Amino acid sequence: MTTSRPALAALIYEEGEPIDAIFARLRDIVTARGFRVGGLLQEPCGESVFVTHIDSGRRFDLMQQLGACAEGCRLDSAALAEAAGLLGQSLAAAPDLLLVTRFGRVEVEGGGFLDEIGAAAGAGIPTLIGVGAKRAAGWRDFAGDFAESLPCSLEAALDWWEAQEPCLKSGDMASRQG
């Protein structure tokens, strides 16, 4: 059985859309169907952004506390590198679905999770990524025709996932590489 849907997809979200809740719900649904889900989930909380490694349950803050008058990027590069390492561990475990919390400014600039996303795509592992609408052009530049862009909804994510399931059940990796 083959699928014409690529194994790499992005949920394109606007500011304020419930991207994190959609990812968490998708993880729960896919897991309940007996599939293994790996990767990272994100949870904004006030001025911080917490990331949870799905595989281990490890949770940590991606933002630095710079002080009241500080300006500039608050993203903690060491925490981001740690998150990328954990994402690599998830990828090495060959999950049925890999969730990548975000494709953001750092990825557009060539860093962050790009290596892990590329490795997942190369392996044909179904991978879903959250991409803010303001980063959608950078996502298209990176992924080109090898990925699908989806509207930000659980229904769109499930529809994409359900196109991946027959290939997973049959073990047909070639079909997964869309």
C-alpha atoms as an extended CHARMM CRD file, in Angstrom:
* protein
*
       178  EXT
         1         1  MET       CA              0.0000000000        0.0000000000        0.0000000000  PROA      1               0.0000000000
         2         2  THR       CA              1.3220000000        3.4540000000       -0.8150000000  PROA      2               0.0000000000
         3         3  THR       CA              0.4900000000        6.9180000000        0.3680000000  PROA      3               0.0000000000
         4         4  SER       CA              0.8210000000       10.1110000000       -1.5910000000  PROA      4               0.0000000000
         5         5  ARG       CA              1.1770000000       12.0860000000        1.6270000000  PROA      5               0.0000000000
         6         6  PRO       CA              4.7180000000       12.8990000000        2.7250000000  PROA      6               0.0000000000
         7         7  ALA       CA              5.9660000000       11.5570000000        6.0430000000  PROA      7               0.0000000000
         8         8  LEU       CA              7.0860000000       15.0850000000        6.9680000000  PROA      8               0.0000000000
         9         9  ALA       CA              4.4160000000       17.6530000000        7.7730000000  PROA      9               0.0000000000
        10        10  ALA       CA              3.9810000000       20.9580000000        9.5730000000  PROA      10              0.0000000000
        11        11  LEU       CA              0.9760000000       22.3530000000       11.3820000000  PROA      11              0.0000000000
        12        12  ILE       CA              1.0370000000       26.0440000000       10.4450000000  PROA      12              0.0000000000
        13        13  TYR       CA             -0.3720000000       28.0680000000       13.3280000000  PROA      13              0.0000000000
        14        14  GLU       CA             -1.2360000000       31.6810000000       13.9730000000  PROA      14              0.0000000000
        15        15  GLU       CA             -0.3940000000       33.3750000000       17.2650000000  PROA      15              0.0000000000
        16        16  GLY       CA             -2.9020000000       32.2490000000       19.8890000000  PROA      16              0.0000000000
        17        17  GLU       CA             -3.9440000000       29.0140000000       18.1680000000  PROA      17              0.0000000000
        18        18  PRO       CA             -3.7950000000       25.9370000000       20.4650000000  PROA      18              0.0000000000
        19        19  ILE       CA             -0.8230000000       24.2340000000       18.7790000000  PROA      19              0.0000000000
        20        20  ASP       CA              0.4930000000       22.7250000000       22.0190000000  PROA      20              0.0000000000
        21        21  ALA       CA             -2.8920000000       21.2740000000       22.9910000000  PROA      21              0.0000000000
        22        22  ILE       CA             -3.2550000000       19.7830000000       19.4990000000  PROA      22              0.0000000000
        23        23  PHE       CA              0.1510000000       18.1080000000       19.7350000000  PROA      23              0.0000000000
        24        24  ALA       CA             -0.6200000000       16.7020000000       23.2040000000  PROA      24              0.0000000000
        25        25  ARG       CA             -4.0070000000       15.3820000000       22.0740000000  PROA      25              0.0000000000
        26        26  LEU       CA             -2.5190000000       13.8330000000       18.9270000000  PROA      26              0.0000000000
        27        27  ARG       CA              0.1140000000       12.0900000000       21.0480000000  PROA      27              0.0000000000
        28        28  ASP       CA             -2.6290000000       10.6630000000       23.2770000000  PROA      28              0.0000000000
        29        29  ILE       CA             -4.7240000000        9.4370000000       20.3250000000  PROA      29              0.0000000000
        30        30  VAL       CA             -1.8010000000        7.8500000000       18.4660000000  PROA      30              0.0000000000
        31        31  THR       CA             -0.5140000000        6.1890000000       21.6400000000  PROA      31              0.0000000000
        32        32  ALA       CA             -4.0040000000        4.8370000000       22.4170000000  PROA      32              0.0000000000
        33        33  ARG       CA             -3.9930000000        3.2110000000       18.9570000000  PROA      33              0.0000000000
        34        34  GLY       CA             -0.8850000000        1.2540000000       19.9320000000  PROA      34              0.0000000000
        35        35  PHE       CA              1.7710000000        3.3120000000       18.1560000000  PROA      35              0.0000000000
        36        36  ARG       CA              4.9750000000        4.6710000000       19.6950000000  PROA      36              0.0000000000
        37        37  VAL       CA              5.2790000000        8.4540000000       19.8280000000  PROA      37              0.0000000000
        38        38  GLY       CA              8.5490000000       10.2290000000       20.5300000000  PROA      38              0.0000000000
        39        39  GLY       CA              9.8420000000       13.7670000000       20.4270000000  PROA      39              0.0000000000
        40        40  LEU       CA              9.1320000000       16.9950000000       22.2390000000  PROA      40              0.0000000000
        41        41  LEU       CA              6.0450000000       18.8270000000       23.4450000000  PROA      41              0.0000000000
        42        42  GLN       CA              6.0410000000       22.4870000000       24.4120000000  PROA      42              0.0000000000
        43        43  GLU       CA              4.1020000000       24.3140000000       27.0990000000  PROA      43              0.0000000000
        44        44  PRO       CA              4.2730000000       28.1080000000       27.3290000000  PROA      44              0.0000000000
        45        45  CYS       CA              3.8840000000       29.2780000000       30.9020000000  PROA      45              0.0000000000
        46        46  GLY       CA              4.0470000000       33.0080000000       31.5620000000  PROA      46              0.0000000000
        47        47  GLU       CA              7.4570000000       34.2770000000       30.4920000000  PROA      47              0.0000000000
        48        48  SER       CA              8.8790000000       30.7640000000       30.1900000000  PROA      48              0.0000000000
        49        49  VAL       CA              8.5400000000       27.9750000000       27.6710000000  PROA      49              0.0000000000
        50        50  PHE       CA              8.7720000000       24.4600000000       29.0400000000  PROA      50              0.0000000000
        51        51  VAL       CA              9.6220000000       21.4850000000       26.8470000000  PROA      51              0.0000000000
        52        52  THR       CA              8.8100000000       17.8960000000       27.7550000000  PROA      52              0.0000000000
        53        53  HSD       CA             10.6830000000       14.9830000000       26.2260000000  PROA      53              0.0000000000
        54        54  ILE       CA              7.8830000000       12.5280000000       25.4390000000  PROA      54              0.0000000000
        55        55  ASP       CA             10.0810000000        9.4420000000       25.7610000000  PROA      55              0.0000000000
        56        56  SER       CA             11.5010000000       10.1590000000       29.2370000000  PROA      56              0.0000000000
        57        57  GLY       CA              9.0330000000       12.6800000000       30.6550000000  PROA      57              0.0000000000
        58        58  ARG       CA             11.9200000000       15.0640000000       31.3640000000  PROA      58              0.0000000000
        59        59  ARG       CA             10.6920000000       18.6780000000       31.4850000000  PROA      59              0.0000000000
        60        60  PHE       CA             12.8030000000       21.8210000000       31.3920000000  PROA      60              0.0000000000
        61        61  ASP       CA             12.6970000000       25.5450000000       30.6420000000  PROA      61              0.0000000000
        62        62  LEU       CA             13.9980000000       26.7690000000       27.2730000000  PROA      62              0.0000000000
        63        63  MET       CA             14.1870000000       30.4090000000       28.3740000000  PROA      63              0.0000000000
        64        64  GLN       CA             16.8690000000       32.2420000000       30.3060000000  PROA      64              0.0000000000
        65        65  GLN       CA             15.9060000000       34.5460000000       33.1290000000  PROA      65              0.0000000000
        66        66  LEU       CA             17.7830000000       37.6900000000       32.0790000000  PROA      66              0.0000000000
        67        67  GLY       CA             16.3540000000       40.1660000000       34.5800000000  PROA      67              0.0000000000
        68        68  ALA       CA             13.7820000000       42.9440000000       34.4150000000  PROA      68              0.0000000000
        69        69  CYS       CA             15.7350000000       45.4150000000       32.2530000000  PROA      69              0.0000000000
        70        70  ALA       CA             17.4720000000       42.9320000000       29.9670000000  PROA      70              0.0000000000
        71        71  GLU       CA             16.8630000000       43.0260000000       26.2470000000  PROA      71              0.0000000000
        72        72  GLY       CA             17.5870000000       40.5030000000       23.5330000000  PROA      72              0.0000000000
        73        73  CYS       CA             16.8840000000       36.8600000000       22.9320000000  PROA      73              0.0000000000
        74        74  ARG       CA             15.8890000000       34.9290000000       26.0270000000  PROA      74              0.0000000000
        75        75  LEU       CA             16.2410000000       31.5180000000       24.3690000000  PROA      75              0.0000000000
        76        76  ASP       CA             18.7470000000       29.4630000000       26.3680000000  PROA      76              0.0000000000
        77        77  SER       CA             21.1010000000       27.9650000000       23.7550000000  PROA      77              0.0000000000
        78        78  ALA       CA             22.3130000000       25.2730000000       26.1730000000  PROA      78              0.0000000000
        79        79  ALA       CA             18.7300000000       24.1910000000       26.8870000000  PROA      79              0.0000000000
        80        80  LEU       CA             17.9810000000       24.1700000000       23.1450000000  PROA      80              0.0000000000
        81        81  ALA       CA             21.0460000000       21.9810000000       22.5320000000  PROA      81              0.0000000000
        82        82  GLU       CA             19.8760000000       19.6370000000       25.2820000000  PROA      82              0.0000000000
        83        83  ALA       CA             16.4120000000       19.4840000000       23.7020000000  PROA      83              0.0000000000
        84        84  ALA       CA             18.0070000000       18.6670000000       20.3270000000  PROA      84              0.0000000000
        85        85  GLY       CA             19.9800000000       15.8690000000       21.9870000000  PROA      85              0.0000000000
        86        86  LEU       CA             16.8090000000       14.4400000000       23.5080000000  PROA      86              0.0000000000
        87        87  LEU       CA             15.0860000000       14.7090000000       20.1290000000  PROA      87              0.0000000000
        88        88  GLY       CA             18.0060000000       12.7430000000       18.6860000000  PROA      88              0.0000000000
        89        89  GLN       CA             17.4410000000       10.0560000000       21.3290000000  PROA      89              0.0000000000
        90        90  SER       CA             13.7870000000        9.8930000000       20.3140000000  PROA      90              0.0000000000
        91        91  LEU       CA             14.7720000000        9.5350000000       16.6750000000  PROA      91              0.0000000000
        92        92  ALA       CA             17.2570000000        6.7440000000       17.5050000000  PROA      92              0.0000000000
        93        93  ALA       CA             14.4040000000        4.8040000000       19.1380000000  PROA      93              0.0000000000
        94        94  ALA       CA             12.5860000000        4.8080000000       15.7370000000  PROA      94              0.0000000000
        95        95  PRO       CA              9.1490000000        5.9460000000       16.9100000000  PROA      95              0.0000000000
        96        96  ASP       CA              6.0690000000        5.5070000000       14.7500000000  PROA      96              0.0000000000
        97        97  LEU       CA              5.4660000000        9.2570000000       15.0610000000  PROA      97              0.0000000000
        98        98  LEU       CA              7.9790000000       11.9640000000       15.9240000000  PROA      98              0.0000000000
        99        99  LEU       CA              6.6290000000       15.2570000000       17.2480000000  PROA      99              0.0000000000
       100       100  VAL       CA              8.8210000000       18.3450000000       17.0360000000  PROA      100             0.0000000000
       101       101  THR       CA              7.4880000000       21.1700000000       19.1200000000  PROA      101             0.0000000000
       102       102  ARG       CA              8.5860000000       24.0430000000       16.8690000000  PROA      102             0.0000000000
       103       103  PHE       CA             10.3920000000       25.1450000000       13.7490000000  PROA      103             0.0000000000
       104       104  GLY       CA             11.3530000000       28.6860000000       14.7120000000  PROA      104             0.0000000000
       105       105  ARG       CA             13.8600000000       31.4520000000       14.1760000000  PROA      105             0.0000000000
       106       106  VAL       CA             16.8310000000       29.2840000000       15.1320000000  PROA      106             0.0000000000
       107       107  GLU       CA             15.8670000000       26.6460000000       12.5580000000  PROA      107             0.0000000000
       108       108  VAL       CA             15.2670000000       29.2810000000        9.8780000000  PROA      108             0.0000000000
       109       109  GLU       CA             18.8190000000       30.4770000000       10.5940000000  PROA      109             0.0000000000
       110       110  GLY       CA             20.1880000000       26.9400000000       10.1460000000  PROA      110             0.0000000000
       111       111  GLY       CA             20.3760000000       25.5990000000       13.7110000000  PROA      111             0.0000000000
       112       112  GLY       CA             18.1380000000       24.1390000000       16.3790000000  PROA      112             0.0000000000
       113       113  PHE       CA             16.3820000000       20.9320000000       15.3680000000  PROA      113             0.0000000000
       114       114  LEU       CA             17.3200000000       20.9550000000       11.6540000000  PROA      114             0.0000000000
       115       115  ASP       CA             19.6490000000       17.9390000000       11.8510000000  PROA      115             0.0000000000
       116       116  GLU       CA             17.0430000000       15.8480000000       13.6730000000  PROA      116             0.0000000000
       117       117  ILE       CA             14.2480000000       16.8950000000       11.3040000000  PROA      117             0.0000000000
       118       118  GLY       CA             16.4260000000       16.0330000000        8.3100000000  PROA      118             0.0000000000
       119       119  ALA       CA             17.3830000000       12.6540000000        9.7910000000  PROA      119             0.0000000000
       120       120  ALA       CA             13.7320000000       11.8200000000       10.4930000000  PROA      120             0.0000000000
       121       121  ALA       CA             12.7810000000       12.7600000000        6.9360000000  PROA      121             0.0000000000
       122       122  GLY       CA             15.6280000000       10.6820000000        5.5390000000  PROA      122             0.0000000000
       123       123  ALA       CA             14.5080000000        7.6770000000        7.5890000000  PROA      123             0.0000000000
       124       124  GLY       CA             10.8840000000        8.0800000000        6.4960000000  PROA      124             0.0000000000
       125       125  ILE       CA              9.6690000000        8.4430000000       10.0910000000  PROA      125             0.0000000000
       126       126  PRO       CA              6.3500000000       10.3010000000       10.1490000000  PROA      126             0.0000000000
       127       127  THR       CA              7.2740000000       13.6430000000       11.6840000000  PROA      127             0.0000000000
       128       128  LEU       CA              4.9430000000       16.4840000000       12.5850000000  PROA      128             0.0000000000
       129       129  ILE       CA              6.3340000000       19.9300000000       13.3540000000  PROA      129             0.0000000000
       130       130  GLY       CA              4.7270000000       23.1070000000       14.7040000000  PROA      130             0.0000000000
       131       131  VAL       CA              5.5130000000       26.0870000000       12.4760000000  PROA      131             0.0000000000
       132       132  GLY       CA              4.3480000000       29.6220000000       13.2440000000  PROA      132             0.0000000000
       133       133  ALA       CA              2.7760000000       31.3980000000       10.2890000000  PROA      133             0.0000000000
       134       134  LYS       CA              5.5360000000       34.0280000000       10.4040000000  PROA      134             0.0000000000
       135       135  ARG       CA              8.0990000000       31.2110000000        9.8590000000  PROA      135             0.0000000000
       136       136  ALA       CA              6.1190000000       29.4040000000        7.1290000000  PROA      136             0.0000000000
       137       137  ALA       CA              8.2640000000       30.7910000000        4.2870000000  PROA      137             0.0000000000
       138       138  GLY       CA             11.4280000000       29.6140000000        6.0650000000  PROA      138             0.0000000000
       139       139  TRP       CA              9.8120000000       26.2100000000        6.5400000000  PROA      139             0.0000000000
       140       140  ARG       CA              9.0070000000       25.9800000000        2.8140000000  PROA      140             0.0000000000
       141       141  ASP       CA             12.5740000000       27.0160000000        1.9600000000  PROA      141             0.0000000000
       142       142  PHE       CA             13.8820000000       24.2070000000        4.1670000000  PROA      142             0.0000000000
       143       143  ALA       CA             11.3970000000       21.4250000000        3.3970000000  PROA      143             0.0000000000
       144       144  GLY       CA             10.4040000000       22.2020000000       -0.1820000000  PROA      144             0.0000000000
       145       145  ASP       CA              8.3360000000       19.4620000000       -1.8140000000  PROA      145             0.0000000000
       146       146  PHE       CA              9.3740000000       16.8860000000        0.7800000000  PROA      146             0.0000000000
       147       147  ALA       CA              6.8090000000       18.0830000000        3.3120000000  PROA      147             0.0000000000
       148       148  GLU       CA              3.1820000000       18.9890000000        3.6100000000  PROA      148             0.0000000000
       149       149  SER       CA              1.8620000000       22.1340000000        5.2830000000  PROA      149             0.0000000000
       150       150  LEU       CA             -1.3480000000       21.6050000000        7.2370000000  PROA      150             0.0000000000
       151       151  PRO       CA             -3.8200000000       23.9820000000        8.8580000000  PROA      151             0.0000000000
       152       152  CYS       CA             -3.6270000000       24.1510000000       12.6330000000  PROA      152             0.0000000000
       153       153  SER       CA             -6.2980000000       21.6600000000       13.6810000000  PROA      153             0.0000000000
       154       154  LEU       CA             -6.4650000000       18.2610000000       15.3120000000  PROA      154             0.0000000000
       155       155  GLU       CA             -8.5590000000       17.0660000000       12.3650000000  PROA      155             0.0000000000
       156       156  ALA       CA             -5.8370000000       18.0010000000        9.8540000000  PROA      156             0.0000000000
       157       157  ALA       CA             -3.1580000000       16.3350000000       11.9890000000  PROA      157             0.0000000000
       158       158  LEU       CA             -5.2340000000       13.1580000000       12.3580000000  PROA      158             0.0000000000
       159       159  ASP       CA             -6.0280000000       13.0540000000        8.6440000000  PROA      159             0.0000000000
       160       160  TRP       CA             -2.3060000000       13.2840000000        7.8510000000  PROA      160             0.0000000000
       161       161  TRP       CA             -1.4610000000       10.6640000000       10.5080000000  PROA      161             0.0000000000
       162       162  GLU       CA             -4.1110000000        8.2460000000        9.2510000000  PROA      162             0.0000000000
       163       163  ALA       CA             -2.4900000000        8.3680000000        5.8000000000  PROA      163             0.0000000000
       164       164  GLN       CA              0.7500000000        7.1930000000        7.4770000000  PROA      164             0.0000000000
       165       165  GLU       CA             -0.8070000000        4.3230000000        9.4660000000  PROA      165             0.0000000000
       166       166  PRO       CA             -1.2450000000        1.7570000000        6.6360000000  PROA      166             0.0000000000
       167       167  CYS       CA              2.4490000000        1.9730000000        5.7910000000  PROA      167             0.0000000000
       168       168  LEU       CA              3.3900000000        1.5440000000        9.4380000000  PROA      168             0.0000000000
       169       169  LYS       CA              1.1020000000       -1.4610000000        9.8460000000  PROA      169             0.0000000000
       170       170  SER       CA              2.4900000000       -3.1320000000        6.7320000000  PROA      170             0.0000000000
       171       171  GLY       CA              6.0740000000       -2.1760000000        7.5430000000  PROA      171             0.0000000000
       172       172  ASP       CA              6.4090000000       -0.6150000000        4.0910000000  PROA      172             0.0000000000
       173       173  MET       CA              9.0920000000        2.0140000000        4.7610000000  PROA      173             0.0000000000
       174       174  ALA       CA              9.4440000000        2.8950000000        1.0740000000  PROA      174             0.0000000000
       175       175  SER       CA              5.8220000000        4.0340000000        1.0020000000  PROA      175             0.0000000000
       176       176  ARG       CA              6.3950000000        6.2480000000        4.0200000000  PROA      176             0.0000000000
       177       177  GLN       CA              8.9890000000        8.3280000000        2.2450000000  PROA      177             0.0000000000
       178       178  GLY       CA              6.2110000000        9.8320000000        0.0800000000  PROA      178             0.0000000000
